[in-house]
Amino acid sequence: MIFFIMRQTQSKLLIRNSNKIVQNEGIFIHKIISDATVHEEFSSVNFNTILEFSAVTLSAQQVFRTNLLANQFAIILPIIGGVELLNQEVKFAFIGTDEIGFMAKIDNLDIFNPFKSETIHIIFLKLENNFRKIPQSNKRKIVFKPEAMASFFYSKFLNLKLSIGQFNARQESKLLNLKKKNIELIYNISGAFEVDNKLLETNDAVLLTDIEDFEFEALTNQSILLVIEC
């Protein structure tokens, strides 16, 4: 279900729980973006196309499988727990809750929950760029700044920036100096926010275009907001 918000900026609010998919027992996927019409409308003039944006829950010892073509790359962000990354059943990396994984050029990528009894939660973002040579896979540390948005991944070459912040109730903030031609994907990881004059609860997202800044307000304590600029 997609709602259109009529205002000076073009934006879409994607309501949580509208695209739930249970792949199989032990794997639960919130496909927040996966619709071809959304791809076309929100393909960035800077050549990035969002192919998939999902919140994935994996029970113990479960695997989420995907593949990345030569012009595709993925961002893997563990929210609770950590994941092992495997290619052709061979482990090549572990991504923890204080890290982000940038993955590219992997035909068969398995995202595996290695824990024997714990359920884990990750954010999975898959993009396509037909105009840039995709860098090699790597992982980076994430540093939270209390009550502020902090950039934890930035690639000028790919025109991609990810920021995250944790806020307490009734704290207002503003994200400035955005590129007007970019897509802004704003996703509520936990808690509640007011963004673009709309309520975002956990797993809600809003897509904005043609903006240079936006204001938001946390409505609950320890609310976490993720912003993707591409």
C-alpha positions in Angstrom: 0.0 0.0 0.0 1.5 3.4 -1.0 0.1 6.8 0.0 0.9 10.0 -1.9 1.6 13.1 0.1 0.7 16.3 -1.8 3.1 19.1 -1.0 6.0 21.0 -2.6 8.4 18.1 -2.3 7.6 14.8 -4.0 7.3 12.1 -1.4 5.8 8.7 -0.8 5.0 7.0 2.5 5.3 3.2 2.5 3.3 1.8 5.3 4.8 -0.9 7.5 3.3 -4.5 7.3 2.1 -3.9 3.8 4.7 -6.0 2.1 5.4 -8.8 4.6 6.8 -11.9 3.1 7.6 -15.1 4.9 10.2 -16.8 2.7 10.2 -20.0 4.8 10.1 -21.1 8.4 12.6 -19.1 10.4 13.0 -16.3 7.8 10.9 -13.2 7.9 11.3 -10.4 5.4 9.7 -6.9 5.4 10.1 -5.9 1.7 9.8 -2.1 2.2 10.9 -1.4 -1.4 10.7 -4.0 -4.1 8.2 -2.7 -6.6 9.3 -1.9 -10.2 7.2 1.3 -10.4 9.0 2.6 -7.3 12.3 1.7 -9.0 11.5 3.7 -12.1 10.1 6.8 -10.3 12.9 6.9 -7.8 15.9 6.0 -9.9 18.3 8.7 -9.0 19.5 11.2 -11.7 22.9 10.3 -10.2 22.4 6.8 -11.6 21.7 4.8 -8.4 18.5 2.6 -8.5 17.1 1.1 -5.3 16.3 -2.5 -6.2 15.4 -3.7 -2.8 15.2 -2.4 0.8 14.2 -5.0 3.4 14.2 -5.6 7.1 15.2 -9.2 7.5 14.7 -11.4 10.6 16.6 -14.7 10.7 16.1 -17.4 13.3 19.0 -19.4 14.6 21.0 -21.1 11.8 18.9 -19.6 9.0 20.1 -18.1 5.7 19.0 -15.2 3.5 20.2 -15.7 0.0 20.7 -13.1 -2.8 23.0 -12.5 -5.7 24.7 -9.4 -7.0 25.3 -8.8 -10.7 28.3 -6.9 -12.0 26.5 -3.5 -11.7 24.8 -4.2 -8.4 25.9 -3.8 -4.8 24.4 -4.3 -1.3 24.6 -2.7 2.1 24.1 -5.1 5.1 23.5 -3.4 8.5 22.9 -5.7 11.5 20.5 -4.2 14.0 20.5 -7.1 16.5 23.2 -9.8 16.4 25.7 -10.4 13.6 25.8 -12.3 10.4 28.3 -14.5 8.6 28.7 -13.9 4.9 29.3 -16.9 2.6 30.0 -17.4 -1.1 29.6 -20.9 -2.5 29.3 -22.1 1.2 32.6 -20.6 2.1 32.7 -18.0 4.9 34.5 -14.8 4.0 33.3 -12.2 6.5 31.5 -11.6 9.8 29.5 -8.3 10.2 28.6 -7.3 13.8 26.1 -4.8 15.2 28.8 -2.1 15.2 29.7 -2.6 11.5 28.3 -2.2 8.0 29.0 -4.5 5.1 29.4 -3.3 1.5 29.1 -6.2 -0.8 29.6 -6.3 -4.6 30.2 -8.7 -7.4 29.1 -11.9 -5.6 27.0 -14.2 -7.7 25.7 -16.2 -4.7 25.7 -14.4 -1.4 24.4 -16.2 1.7 23.7 -14.0 4.8 23.8 -16.6 7.6 22.8 -16.4 11.3 25.6 -18.4 13.0 24.0 -18.4 16.5 22.5 -21.6 17.8 19.6 -20.0 19.7 19.4 -16.3 19.0 17.3 -14.5 16.4 19.0 -11.6 14.5 17.7 -8.6 12.6 19.4 -6.9 9.7 18.7 -4.1 7.2 19.4 -5.2 3.6 19.7 -2.6 0.8 20.4 -3.6 -2.8 21.2 -1.0 -5.5 22.2 -0.9 -9.1 24.5 1.6 -10.8 25.1 1.2 -14.5 27.5 4.2 -14.8 30.2 3.6 -12.2 32.7 0.8 -11.6 31.5 -0.8 -8.3 34.3 -0.9 -5.6 35.4 -4.1 -4.0 33.5 -5.6 -1.0 34.5 -4.2 2.4 33.2 -3.5 5.9 33.4 -0.5 8.2 32.8 0.5 11.8 29.7 2.4 12.9 29.9 5.1 15.5 26.7 6.4 17.1 26.6 10.1 18.2 24.1 10.6 21.0 21.0 12.6 19.8 22.5 13.4 16.4 22.6 12.1 12.9 26.0 10.6 12.1 27.2 9.6 8.7 28.7 6.0 8.8 29.1 5.3 5.1 29.9 7.8 2.3 31.0 7.2 -1.2 31.3 10.4 -3.4 32.1 8.1 -6.4 28.8 6.2 -6.0 26.9 9.3 -4.7 25.8 7.3 -1.7 25.6 8.4 1.9 24.1 6.6 5.0 23.4 8.3 8.3 22.0 7.0 11.5 20.9 8.6 14.8 19.3 7.7 18.1 17.0 10.3 19.7 14.8 10.7 22.8 11.2 11.8 22.9 10.3 15.3 21.8 13.7 16.0 20.4 13.6 17.9 17.1 16.3 17.9 14.6 17.0 18.9 11.0 19.1 17.3 8.2 20.7 20.0 6.1 22.8 20.4 2.9 21.1 17.6 1.0 21.6 17.4 -2.8 18.4 18.4 -4.4 18.7 15.9 -7.2 19.2 13.0 -4.7 16.7 10.5 -3.4 16.3 10.5 0.4 15.1 7.2 1.9 14.2 7.8 5.5 13.5 4.6 7.5 12.4 4.2 11.1 14.4 1.3 12.7 12.7 1.6 16.1 10.5 3.9 18.1 8.4 6.6 16.5 9.1 9.8 14.6 7.3 12.6 12.8 8.9 13.1 9.4 7.5 15.3 6.6 4.5 15.9 8.8 3.7 12.2 8.9 3.9 9.6 11.7 6.6 6.9 11.1 6.4 3.9 13.4 8.8 1.0 13.4 9.5 -0.3 9.9 7.8 2.7 8.2 9.8 4.5 5.5 9.4 7.7 3.5 11.0 8.5 0.1 11.6 12.1 -0.6 13.0 13.9 -3.7 13.8 17.5 -4.7 14.7 18.6 -1.2 17.6 20.4 0.4 16.7 19.7 4.0 14.0 18.1 6.2 12.9 18.3 9.8 12.0 15.4 12.1 11.0 14.8 15.7 11.4 11.8 17.9 8.2 10.8 19.7 9.5 8.1 21.9 12.8 7.5 23.8 15.7 5.7 22.1 14.1 6.0 18.6 16.5 5.2 15.8 16.3 6.7 12.3 18.2 5.7 9.2 18.7 8.1 6.3 20.0 6.9 2.9 21.0 9.5 0.3 21.6 8.3 -3.2 
